[in-house]
Amino acid sequence: MNNKTLLDTAKKFGTPTYVYNAETIQNQYTKLKNAFDGIDVKLHYALKALNNINVLRLLKNEGSGLDAVSIEEVHLGLRAGFEANQIMYTPNCVDFTEIEEAISIGVHLNIDNLSTLEKFGNKYGNTIPICIRINPHIFAGGHNNISVGHIDSKFGISFYQLKHVVRIAKHYNIVINGLHMHTGSDILDPDVFLRGADLLYEAANEFPDLTFLDFGSGFKVPYKEGDIVTEIELIGKKIADSFRNFCKNYGRELELWFEPGKYIVSESGKLIVQATIIKQTTSTVFVGVNSGQNHLIRMLVLMDSA
Ligand SMILES: Cc1ncc(COP(=O)(O)O)c(C=O)c1O
């Protein structure tokens, strides 16, 4: 989107206006989809990254599924036209009634808590296969608040509690068809993906009914010039090699899933604002605009005083 396009858009729709470039989103989706050396990975777009319904429709048309973390996100996905079975629902600390509602809708359920697993087993037994979110105890992510796979994180069931998962699953006859892990967002060190993958492969040996492994996300995009970026082809090839090897040892072909958010949409959007006033103080020039943190918490916007 060049400045002329942005100015034309501002004239047509007024300001402030969010504008997204569909081509950027499509290109990022395709780049990620093709990065895994011939493996047909399933991508579930993490809609928390940007929940504009037209962006969801665009990604649905590209063939994406959805990663939803609340029942509201599930409903938004359905409204955008996704089928229930295209949605992976990964709640954390929600009331069990929300999980019951999601089950009645028919989405994939990803459980990240032993007590929820007990409740699920007690009510549903082996009637619906489920996925288990594992906490791999890996500290990764751009900063503390988006590092969610470490030992003190509230997300996932500890890698060291897998024996409890197996015991509960046996007791209630629960079918576990997937294992999931998401260590954090904005991951700086790509080796983290491989360390996490190795842990999932090890965990998978405890679960004979798996049909997929979900490696979450965390692919890094640039926020400013010179920023570290995940070299997706490089890491894709390494993960694909290790995954093929794992499937051989497991004895069956499984599906490989990811749930990218930022990687797909971060570079696609602009907030167009109108400069309202210029204020010169003794030290600084401030440009006032007709928007605020209510529209963009991190106010790094392209401003045009035209
Ligand atoms: C469970 C889960 N999956 C996927 C994502 C998307 O991560 P990213 O935006 O880094 O791609 C998040 C982000 O917080 C998440 O919590």
The ligand as an SDF file (V2000), in Angstrom:
LIG
                    3D

 16 16  0  0  0  0  0  0  0  0999 V2000
   -2.4940  -20.8420   21.7630 C   0  0  0  0  0  0  0  0  0  0  0  0
   -1.9390  -19.8510   20.7990 C   0  0  0  0  0  0  0  0  0  0  0  0
   -1.7570  -20.2190   19.5230 N   0  0  0  0  0  0  0  0  0  0  0  0
   -1.2750  -19.3550   18.6050 C   0  0  0  0  0  0  0  0  0  0  0  0
   -0.9300  -18.0680   18.9400 C   0  0  0  0  0  0  0  0  0  0  0  0
   -0.4180  -17.1500   17.8540 C   0  0  0  0  0  0  0  0  0  0  0  0
    0.8890  -16.7720   18.0690 O   0  0  0  0  0  0  0  0  0  0  0  0
    1.6210  -15.7960   17.0540 P   0  0  0  0  0  0  0  0  0  0  0  0
    0.8130  -14.5490   16.9730 O   0  0  0  0  0  0  0  0  0  0  0  0
    2.9630  -15.5910   17.6470 O   0  0  0  0  0  0  0  0  0  0  0  0
    1.6920  -16.4440   15.7390 O   0  0  0  0  0  0  0  0  0  0  0  0
   -1.0900  -17.6400   20.2640 C   0  0  0  0  0  0  0  0  0  0  0  0
   -0.7030  -16.2730   20.6420 C   0  0  0  0  0  0  0  0  0  0  0  0
   -0.7830  -15.8190   21.7390 O   0  0  0  0  0  0  0  0  0  0  0  0
   -1.6030  -18.5550   21.2210 C   0  0  0  0  0  0  0  0  0  0  0  0
   -1.7900  -18.1970   22.5000 O   0  0  0  0  0  0  0  0  0  0  0  0
  1  2  1  0
  2  3  1  0
  2 15  2  0
  3  4  2  0
  4  5  1  0
  5  6  1  0
  5 12  2  0
  6  7  1  0
  7  8  1  0
  8  9  2  0
  8 10  1  0
  8 11  1  0
 12 13  1  0
 12 15  1  0
 13 14  2  0
 15 16  1  0
M  END
$$$$
